[in-house]
Amino acid sequence: MAITNKQRAAMALILLVGLLAGAGLIIGARHPAGDDGGHAGEAGHAHPEGGAASAPAAAHGEHEERRVALTPEQLGKAGIRVQAAGPARLQAAVEFPGEIRFNEDRTAHVVPRLAGVAEQVVVNLGEAVRKGQVLAVIASNALSEQRSELLTAQERRDAARATYEREKQLWQDKISAEQDYLQARSALREAEIAVRNATQKLAAVGAAAASTRLNRFELRAPFDGTVVEKHLALGEAVKEDASIFTISDLRSVWAEFNVAPQDLATVRVGQRVSVSSTAFDSKVEGRIAYVGALLGEQTRTARARVTLTNPGGAWRPGLFVTVSVFGDHQDVALTVPADAVQTLDNQAMVFKAVPGGFEAVPVKLGRSDGRVVEVLGGLKAGDPVAAANAFVLKSELGKASAGHEH
């Protein structure tokens, strides 16, 4: 059916009205009633959803999470001492891995020096012994022969002395010739030499000259110490050069470590060192007693040694340690006590005093000598920090974090 001119005009009018209505809706969406475009733009800039205005609030929350509130009474009860960060003199230390070993100057491998058979084994492995204490009793044919030699020499000496006394009296009474007297004196001297020789043979092997049994040999401890090795059982045959006991005086031990050629200029005899272990918290100080003059063929390093006193026996041979060798004193601009530094989330922190408590502040650290630590960033001179018992603050901060998580 054909469309008339009137119908065409009506359709055009309807299309125009629809376009104008659509444009009005779009304008109304952009400019709501009661607001102009400028005000709407300012409001959107001031409070964007998830925009930059939320960053200061997040930073403020982070600072709040690092704070520990303490009253003066709590501060005194915890023993927390506050000290200002500032300059100090420190001895920078170079660390070397090392190992505790026996003090070889106070360690003896006990050998019988006479072949025989063990009749008694008096001590056990790990037992503390005193100097001269009997370790074992050995029956030795060689010792029996030596004691027989001494007894024979003593008998001959006694006979020679009697002959000498008689010939001397006869010569003085002019009854016998002087030659007989001189021969008797010579025989006595030879007999005395034979006795001394037999006595010294027994002394050389550590055997007593007299015993209820000629073959009984008592093996004794050379000094105070601990039996650290034992290779002898009852009835076992032993050779004269067999090491059957090892005695070590564990009141003194060595901490040995290797020094690379580039560090030999800084590691010298007499330097102060600190020895520590991850096995326990205690440290001990000493001085370097020896630095090897030659480099090892395999390691290409020199051996260094520290002699440590070990009254409690905590430093056991075989224990791995860290040897910190201190260098020259150096002036450092900004330091804090070593006890002030705590580790939180793998970050070095110190607790800075703020109104109402303390705040954990991340710091960048430099050199340390075990007493003070150099601060390269995070603090400024004069900032008050918790210098003692800072671990209490770390514990309290951990409790607060756990509470927030729940």
C-alpha positions as CSV (number, residue, x, y, z in Angstrom):
1,M,0.0,0.0,0.0
2,A,1.4,3.4,-0.9
3,I,2.3,5.9,1.8
4,T,0.7,9.3,1.5
5,N,2.4,12.6,2.2
6,K,0.5,13.1,5.5
7,Q,1.8,9.8,6.7
8,R,5.4,10.7,5.8
9,A,5.2,14.0,7.8
10,A,3.8,12.2,10.9
11,M,6.6,9.7,10.9
12,A,9.3,12.4,10.6
13,L,7.7,14.3,13.5
14,I,7.7,11.2,15.8
15,L,11.4,10.5,15.0
16,L,12.4,14.1,15.8
17,V,10.6,14.0,19.2
18,G,12.3,10.7,20.1
19,L,15.8,12.1,19.3
20,L,15.1,15.2,21.5
21,A,13.9,13.1,24.4
22,G,17.1,10.9,24.3
23,A,19.3,14.0,24.3
24,G,17.5,15.3,27.4
25,L,18.1,12.0,29.3
26,I,21.8,12.1,28.6
27,I,22.2,15.7,29.8
28,G,20.3,14.9,33.0
29,A,22.6,12.0,33.7
30,R,25.7,14.2,33.4
31,H,24.2,17.1,35.4
32,P,21.9,15.9,38.2
33,A,19.3,18.2,39.5
34,G,20.5,20.6,42.1
35,D,24.3,20.3,41.1
36,D,26.2,22.1,38.4
37,G,29.1,20.4,36.5
38,G,31.8,22.3,38.4
39,H,30.6,21.2,41.8
40,A,30.3,17.6,40.7
41,G,33.9,17.6,39.4
42,E,35.2,18.9,42.7
43,A,33.3,16.3,44.7
44,G,34.6,13.5,42.5
45,H,38.2,14.7,42.9
46,A,37.9,15.0,46.7
47,H,36.6,11.5,47.3
48,P,37.4,9.1,44.5
49,E,36.7,5.5,45.4
50,G,40.0,3.8,46.2
51,G,41.9,7.0,45.2
52,A,44.9,8.8,46.6
53,A,43.0,10.1,49.6
54,S,43.1,6.6,51.2
55,A,47.0,6.4,51.2
56,P,47.6,8.6,54.2
57,A,45.0,6.6,56.2
58,A,46.8,3.4,55.3
59,A,50.2,4.8,56.3
60,H,48.7,6.0,59.6
61,G,47.3,2.5,60.2
62,E,50.7,1.0,59.6
63,H,52.3,3.3,62.1
64,E,49.6,2.4,64.6
65,E,50.4,-1.3,64.2
66,R,54.0,-0.8,65.0
67,R,53.4,1.0,68.3
68,V,53.5,-0.4,71.8
69,A,51.8,1.6,74.5
70,L,53.5,1.4,77.9
71,T,53.0,3.3,81.1
72,P,56.0,4.6,83.1
73,E,55.2,1.8,85.7
74,Q,55.3,-0.9,83.0
75,L,58.4,0.6,81.6
76,G,60.3,0.4,84.9
77,K,59.0,-3.1,85.6
78,A,60.2,-4.4,82.2
79,G,63.6,-3.0,82.8
80,I,63.6,-1.2,79.5
81,R,66.4,1.4,79.4
82,V,66.2,4.3,76.9
83,Q,69.3,5.7,75.3
84,A,69.9,8.3,72.6
85,A,71.4,7.2,69.3
86,G,74.7,8.9,68.8
87,P,78.4,8.6,67.9
88,A,80.6,5.9,69.3
89,R,83.9,4.1,68.8
90,L,83.6,0.5,67.6
91,Q,85.9,-2.3,66.5
92,A,84.6,-3.7,63.2
93,A,84.8,-7.5,63.2
94,V,85.4,-10.0,60.4
95,E,83.7,-13.3,60.9
96,F,85.2,-16.7,60.1
97,P,83.6,-20.2,60.4
98,G,85.6,-22.4,62.8
99,E,85.5,-25.5,64.9
100,I,86.3,-26.4,68.5
101,R,89.1,-28.9,68.9
102,F,91.1,-30.5,71.7
103,N,93.9,-28.4,73.1
104,E,96.7,-30.6,71.8
105,D,99.1,-29.1,74.4
106,R,96.8,-30.6,77.1
107,T,95.9,-33.9,75.3
108,A,97.9,-37.1,75.7
109,H,97.8,-40.5,73.9
110,V,98.6,-42.9,76.6
111,V,100.7,-45.9,75.5
112,P,101.9,-48.7,77.9
113,R,105.6,-48.6,76.6
114,L,105.7,-52.3,77.5
115,A,104.0,-55.2,75.8
116,G,101.6,-57.3,77.9
117,V,98.1,-58.4,78.7
118,A,95.4,-56.2,80.4
119,E,94.6,-57.7,83.8
120,Q,92.5,-54.7,85.0
121,V,90.8,-51.8,83.2
122,V,90.0,-49.3,86.0
123,V,88.5,-46.3,84.1
124,N,85.7,-45.9,81.5
125,L,85.2,-43.7,78.5
126,G,84.2,-40.1,79.5
127,E,85.4,-40.5,83.1
128,A,87.3,-37.6,84.8
129,V,90.7,-38.7,86.1
130,R,93.4,-37.1,88.3
131,K,97.1,-37.0,87.7
132,G,98.7,-40.3,88.8
133,Q,95.5,-42.2,88.9
134,V,95.7,-45.8,87.8
135,L,94.0,-46.3,84.4
136,A,94.8,-50.0,83.9
137,V,97.0,-52.9,85.2
138,I,99.1,-54.9,82.6
139,A,101.0,-58.1,83.2
140,S,104.3,-57.7,81.3
141,N,107.2,-60.2,80.9
142,A,109.5,-57.4,79.8
143,L,108.8,-55.6,83.0
144,S,109.5,-58.7,85.1
145,E,113.0,-59.0,83.4
146,Q,113.8,-55.3,84.1
147,R,112.8,-55.6,87.8
148,S,114.9,-58.8,88.0
149,E,117.8,-56.9,86.6
150,L,117.4,-54.3,89.3
151,L,117.2,-56.8,92.1
152,T,120.4,-58.5,90.8
153,A,122.2,-55.2,90.5
154,Q,121.2,-54.3,94.1
155,E,122.5,-57.6,95.4
156,R,125.8,-57.1,93.7
157,R,126.1,-53.6,94.9
158,D,125.5,-54.7,98.5
159,A,128.1,-57.4,98.2
160,A,130.6,-55.0,96.6
161,R,130.0,-52.5,99.4
162,A,130.8,-55.1,102.0
163,T,134.0,-56.1,100.2
164,Y,135.0,-52.5,99.9
165,E,134.5,-51.8,103.6
166,R,136.6,-54.9,104.6
167,E,139.4,-54.1,102.1
168,K,139.4,-50.5,103.2
169,Q,139.9,-51.4,106.9
170,L,142.6,-54.0,106.0
171,W,144.5,-51.4,104.0
172,Q,144.2,-48.8,106.8
173,D,145.5,-51.4,109.3
174,K,148.3,-52.1,106.8
175,I,147.3,-55.7,106.6
176,S,146.5,-55.9,102.9
177,A,147.9,-54.1,99.9
178,E,146.5,-50.9,98.5
179,Q,145.8,-52.6,95.2
180,D,143.2,-54.8,96.8
181,Y,141.5,-51.8,98.3
182,L,141.4,-50.0,95.0
183,Q,139.9,-53.0,93.2
184,A,137.2,-53.3,95.8
185,R,136.4,-49.6,95.4
186,S,136.2,-49.9,91.6
187,A,133.9,-52.9,91.9
188,L,131.6,-51.0,94.2
189,R,131.3,-48.1,91.8
190,E,130.5,-50.4,88.9
191,A,127.8,-52.1,91.0
192,E,126.2,-48.7,91.9
193,I,126.2,-47.7,88.2
194,A,124.4,-51.0,87.4
195,V,121.7,-50.2,90.0
196,R,121.2,-46.7,88.7
197,N,120.9,-48.0,85.2
198,A,118.3,-50.6,86.1
199,T,116.3,-48.0,88.1
200,Q,116.3,-45.5,85.2
201,K,115.0,-48.2,82.8
202,L,112.0,-48.7,85.1
203,A,111.5,-45.0,85.4
204,A,111.6,-44.5,81.7
205,V,108.5,-46.8,81.3
206,G,106.7,-45.4,84.3
207,A,107.1,-48.5,86.4
208,A,107.8,-48.4,90.1
209,A,111.0,-50.1,91.2
210,A,109.2,-52.2,93.9
211,S,106.0,-54.2,93.5
212,T,104.4,-57.2,95.0
213,R,104.6,-58.8,91.6
214,L,107.5,-58.4,89.3
215,N,105.4,-58.3,86.1
216,R,102.6,-56.0,87.4
217,F,102.6,-52.7,85.5
218,E,100.2,-49.9,86.5
219,L,99.4,-47.4,83.7
220,R,98.7,-44.0,85.2
221,A,97.2,-40.7,84.0
222,P,99.8,-38.1,83.1
223,F,97.6,-35.1,84.2
224,D,94.1,-34.1,85.3
225,G,91.7,-34.7,82.4
226,T,88.9,-36.7,80.9
227,V,89.1,-40.1,79.1
228,V,88.0,-39.2,75.6
229,E,89.2,-42.4,73.9
230,K,89.6,-45.9,75.1
231,H,91.0,-48.9,73.2
232,L,91.5,-51.5,75.8
233,A,89.4,-54.4,77.2
234,L,90.1,-56.9,80.0
235,G,92.4,-59.7,78.9
236,E,93.4,-57.9,75.7
237,A,97.0,-58.2,74.6
238,V,98.6,-54.8,73.9
239,K,101.8,-53.7,72.2
240,E,104.3,-51.4,73.7
241,D,103.4,-48.5,71.3
242,A,99.6,-49.0,71.2
243,S,97.5,-45.9,72.0
244,I,95.0,-47.4,74.5
245,F,93.8,-44.2,76.2
246,T,93.5,-40.6,75.2
247,I,93.3,-38.1,78.0
248,S,92.4,-34.4,77.4
249,D,92.1,-31.6,79.8
250,L,88.8,-30.1,78.6
251,R,89.2,-27.0,80.8
252,S,91.1,-25.5,77.9
253,V,90.2,-26.0,74.2
254,W,91.1,-24.5,70.8
255,A,88.9,-22.7,68.3
256,E,90.5,-23.2,64.9
257,F,89.6,-21.4,61.7
258,N,91.0,-21.0,58.2
259,V,92.2,-17.6,57.0
260,A,92.2,-16.8,53.2
261,P,95.3,-15.0,51.8
262,Q,93.4,-11.7,51.4
263,D,92.6,-11.7,55.2
264,L,96.0,-12.5,56.5
265,A,96.9,-8.8,56.8
266,T,94.1,-8.3,59.3
267,V,94.4,-11.5,61.3
268,R,97.4,-11.3,63.6
269,V,98.6,-13.0,66.8
270,G,97.3,-11.3,69.9
271,Q,94.1,-9.8,68.3
272,R,90.9,-9.9,70.3
273,V,88.2,-12.3,69.1
274,S,84.7,-13.3,70.1
275,V,83.6,-16.9,69.6
276,S,79.9,-17.8,69.4
277,S,77.8,-20.7,68.3
278,T,74.3,-21.1,67.0
279,A,73.8,-24.1,69.4
280,F,73.5,-21.7,72.4
281,D,73.5,-18.0,73.3
282,S,76.7,-17.6,75.2
283,K,79.9,-16.1,73.8
284,V,83.5,-16.2,75.0
285,E,86.3,-13.8,74.2
286,G,89.9,-14.7,73.7
287,R,93.0,-13.8,71.7
288,I,94.6,-15.3,68.6
289,A,97.5,-17.5,69.8
290,Y,98.7,-18.8,66.4
291,V,98.5,-18.1,62.7
292,G,100.1,-20.6,60.4
293,A,103.1,-19.6,58.4
294,L,102.2,-21.9,55.5
295,L,99.1,-22.2,53.3
296,G,97.4,-25.6,53.1
297,E,98.0,-27.5,49.9
298,Q,94.3,-28.3,49.4
299,T,92.6,-25.3,51.0
300,R,95.1,-22.6,50.2
301,T,94.4,-21.1,53.5
302,A,96.3,-20.5,56.7
303,R,95.3,-22.1,60.0
304,A,94.6,-19.8,62.9
305,R,93.9,-20.8,66.5
306,V,92.4,-19.3,69.6
307,T,92.9,-20.8,73.1
308,L,89.7,-20.7,75.1
309,T,89.1,-21.4,78.8
310,N,86.3,-23.9,79.2
311,P,85.5,-24.3,82.9
312,G,81.9,-25.5,82.3
313,G,82.7,-27.8,79.5
314,A,80.2,-26.1,77.2
315,W,82.6,-25.7,74.3
316,R,82.9,-29.3,73.2
317,P,85.4,-30.5,70.5
318,G,83.6,-30.8,67.2
319,L,81.2,-27.9,67.8
320,F,81.0,-25.5,64.8
321,V,81.5,-21.9,65.8
322,T,81.8,-18.4,64.4
323,V,85.0,-16.5,65.2
324,S,84.7,-12.7,65.0
325,V,88.1,-11.1,64.7
326,F,88.1,-7.4,65.8
327,G,90.1,-4.8,63.9
328,D,91.2,-1.3,64.8
329,H,88.9,1.1,66.7
330,Q,86.9,3.4,64.4
331,D,84.8,6.5,65.1
332,V,81.2,6.1,63.8
333,A,78.8,9.0,63.6
334,L,75.5,7.2,64.5
335,T,75.2,4.0,66.5
336,V,72.8,2.2,68.8
337,P,73.5,-0.6,71.3
338,A,73.5,-4.0,69.8
339,D,70.7,-5.1,72.2
340,A,68.5,-2.4,70.7
341,V,68.3,-4.1,67.3
342,Q,65.4,-6.5,66.8
343,T,64.3,-8.4,63.7
344,L,60.7,-8.1,62.6
345,D,59.5,-9.7,59.4
346,N,63.2,-10.1,58.3
347,Q,63.7,-6.4,58.8
348,A,66.1,-4.8,61.3
349,M,64.1,-2.6,63.7
350,V,64.7,-0.4,66.7
351,F,62.0,0.7,69.1
352,K,62.0,4.5,69.2
353,A,60.5,6.2,72.2
354,V,57.3,8.2,71.3
355,P,54.6,9.8,73.5
356,G,52.8,7.0,75.3
357,G,55.2,4.2,74.4
358,F,57.5,3.0,71.6
359,E,57.3,2.7,67.8
360,A,59.2,0.0,65.8
361,V,61.3,1.9,63.2
362,P,63.1,0.1,60.3
363,V,66.8,0.9,60.1
364,K,69.7,0.2,57.8
365,L,72.7,-1.2,59.7
366,G,76.4,-1.1,59.0
367,R,79.4,-2.3,61.0
368,S,79.2,-3.9,64.4
369,D,81.6,-5.1,67.1
370,G,79.0,-6.9,69.2
371,R,78.5,-4.0,71.6
372,V,77.3,-1.2,69.3
373,V,75.9,-1.2,65.7
374,E,76.4,1.5,63.1
375,V,73.1,3.0,61.8
376,L,73.2,4.1,58.2
377,G,69.5,5.1,57.9
378,G,66.2,5.2,59.7
379,L,67.3,7.3,62.7
380,K,69.0,10.6,63.4
381,A,71.3,11.6,66.2
382,G,69.5,12.1,69.5
383,D,66.6,9.8,68.8
384,P,65.7,7.9,72.0
385,V,65.6,4.2,71.5
386,A,65.1,1.2,73.8
387,A,68.7,0.1,74.5
388,A,68.0,-2.8,76.9
389,N,65.4,-5.5,77.1
390,A,64.0,-4.4,73.7
391,F,62.9,-8.0,73.1
392,V,60.1,-7.3,75.6
393,L,58.7,-4.7,73.2
394,K,59.1,-7.1,70.3
395,S,57.1,-9.7,72.2
396,E,54.3,-7.2,73.0
397,L,54.2,-6.1,69.4
398,G,53.8,-9.8,68.4
399,K,50.9,-10.2,70.8
400,A,49.1,-7.1,69.5
401,S,49.5,-8.4,65.9
402,A,48.1,-11.8,66.8
403,G,45.1,-10.0,68.4
404,H,44.4,-8.0,65.3
405,E,44.5,-11.1,63.1
406,H,41.8,-12.7,65.3
